Amino acid sequence: MKTSEKGITLIKRFEGCYLKAYQDRVGVWTIGYGTTTADKSITGCAIKKGMSITQKTADEWLKASLAKKYEPKVSKYDHIYHWTQSQFDALVSFAYNIGNIDQLTANGQRTIKQIENAICLYNHAGGKVVKGLTDRRKAEWALFVSGTQKDTKIPFKTRRRTVTNSSGANLRRLPSGSSAVASVVSKGTDLPVVTDFTAVNVIGTKTEYFCVYHNGEYLWAAAKLFE
């Protein structure tokens, strides 16, 4: 299994892209989507002060890094969990940030349900809760449970939004206009919003989506349809 464009978009959103080398918090020279000299087997070079790359190179290095380093860290548990595409995408993003999913899965000993419940706990750095990590974990969690029936409470605070579009809102399985419509709600419907996500289609058009909880499912709707 490979990371889909939705998974790559999520990673790009939270990693950010820097085309000129910079030093991270601990002084490591970094470029692109978090690429360092530790990725020399992918880049073929060391990352140094004054270095710059193109956007195309940054994207190529990211995809190569996913294929060689992070997708295998998730795929090695597929024989146990039989990941859906959404679960795989969410966990590749998690691994790209954390390093692996070994602790999250307890080396394959946890159930899918336990993994789901644990994702949002990984939002600390230096013993403190970090907003950026909290937001990333929310987005990964929402993608992980996308389109699945759930009987548990959302593991974090939500905000509510009202559908203002005169034709109502299509609630889809995934944050994509081509994804199957699971439900349709009318104008005036008030829904709990779990998180938001910016999807990018094949021609580069961006669409903001809300992940909402409706009738026991976590579904996606275009943000422009809400107040």
N, C-alpha and C positions, 0 to 999 in steps of 0.2 A: 504493500500500500504506500502511496505517495501523498504528501501534504497537498491539499487542494488550494485553489486560489484564495478561498475564504480563510484557511489557516495561515497562509503566507501574509495576507492582508492584516490579520490580527497581530502577527509577529512584527510586521513593519510598523504598525500603529504604535506599539509600545516600546520598540527598540529605538525608533528614530533613525534617520540616516545622516551620516556626516561624511562628506566627500573630502574633507581635509583631516589629517591625523590630529588627534587630541589625546591628552592624558586623562585617564579615568580617575576615580576617587583614590585609587591606590597607586597612581603614577604609571599605569601600563598604557603604552601607546596603542590607540584604538582608531579604527576607521570603518566606514560603511555601517553595516548593521551589527556593530559589536565585534568586528573582526580584529584579531590581535596576532602577534607573531606566533602564538600557539597554534594558529591555523595555517602555518607555513606549508603544510602538505597540500593544502587547497589553493592557497594564493601563490605559492612558489617564491615568496619573498618575505622579508621581515618588515614590520610596520614601524616606521621611523618618523621623527620630527620633520615637518616640512613636506611630507608625502601627500599626494592628492590622487584621487581616482575619479572615474566617470560614474554616472548613475547606472549605466549598463554593467560596469564591472561590479559595483556594489550588489546589484541584483543577482548577477551570476555567482558571486561568492556566497551570497546568502543561500541560494538554491543548492549549491554544491555542498555547503556546510550541513544543510538539512539532510541531504541524501547520504552523506558519508558519516556524519557524526550523530545526528539527533533522531532521525527516523528509525535507525536500527535499535536505539535505546527503547523505543516504544514497540517496535515490531517484535522484539524478542519475547514479549508477553502476549502476543496475539493468539498463540495456541491455547492460552488459558482463558482470555477474555473475548476473543473474536470481536475486536473493535469495530464500531461503526465508523464511517468517514468522519463524522463530527467529533466523536470521542478521540480518534486518532489525531485530528487537527489540533484539538484542545491540548492534548498531552504532549505533542511535539512542541507547541508554544511553551508549555510548562517546562519541558526539558531544556529548551533553548535558554530559558531564564535561570533555571535552578541547576542544570547540569545533567539531570537524569530523572527517571520516575521510580527508581528503586525504593526509596523511602516512602514515597506516596503509595505505592502498591504493596509495601512490606515484602518486596521481592516476590510478588505474585501470590501472597497469602491473603490479601484483602479481597473482599467482594467488590463488584462494580458499585454497589450502594455505598460501601465504606470509602471507596476512592472518591466518589462524588461528594460525600460529606466532608472529606479531608482537604479538598482542593483549596478552599478559601482560608484555611488555617496558615497557609504559607505566604503571609503578607507582612513578615517582620524582617528587619535588618538592624543589626546592632542592638537587638532586644526591644526594639520599638516598632510599632505599627507604621508602615509607610503607605501613604495614600496611593502612590503610583502602583505599588504592588497590590494593594487592595483592589484597585480598579482593574488591573490585569487579571487577578484571580476571579473576579466577578465575570469578566468577559469569557475567560476560559471555562468557567463553570457553566455559564449559560450555553456556550457552544457544546459542551460535553453532554448536556441534557436535552439539547434541541430536538423537538419533535417526539419526545418520549412521554409516556404517561407517568405521572408522579403522584405519590400520596403523602409526600413529606413537605414541610414548610420550607420556604426560601431561607437559606442560612445567613441572611444579612438584611439590613433595612432596605426597603424599596420606596419609590416615590410613585404617586398616582398621576395619571394623565387621562384626559377626556378626549374621545374621538370627536373632532370638529368637522371633518370632511362630510359634505352633504350626502355622499353615497356610502358612508360608513367606511369600514376598513377590512381588507383581506388579511387574515392571520395565516402566515405561511410556516412551513416546517423549518426552513432555513432562511437566513438573511439574503434572499435573492428573489428578483422578480419572476424568475423561471421556476422557483420552488413550488411544490404543490400547496394549494390553499386548503388548510385544515378546518377553518371556520371563518364566518363573516359576521362582524358586529356592526350595529347601526350607530348613526350619529348620536352623541350623548353618552355612549358607553364609557364608564370609568374603569380603567384597568391599572393593576400594579405593574410598574416598569422595573424589571430586574436590572437591566444594563442597556447600554447603547452600543452600536457597532457601525462603522463606516465600511460599506462594501464597495468594491471597485469592479466594474464589468470589463469585458475584453477590450472595449474601446476607450477605457480610462474614465468613464463616467462614474462619479461617486454618488452613493445614496446612503443616507443615514437611516438606520433601523433601530427600533426598540424591541428588546426581548420582553414579552409580557406573559403573565400567568393567566390562563383562561380555561375554565372547565377541566382542571386537572392536568393541563399541558403547558409546556413552555414553548411559545410560538413567537414569530417575528412579524412586525408590521412597519411600514415606512413611517418614519418620524413626522413627515410633513402632513400626515393625516390627523395628527393630534394638535392640541392647543400648545 
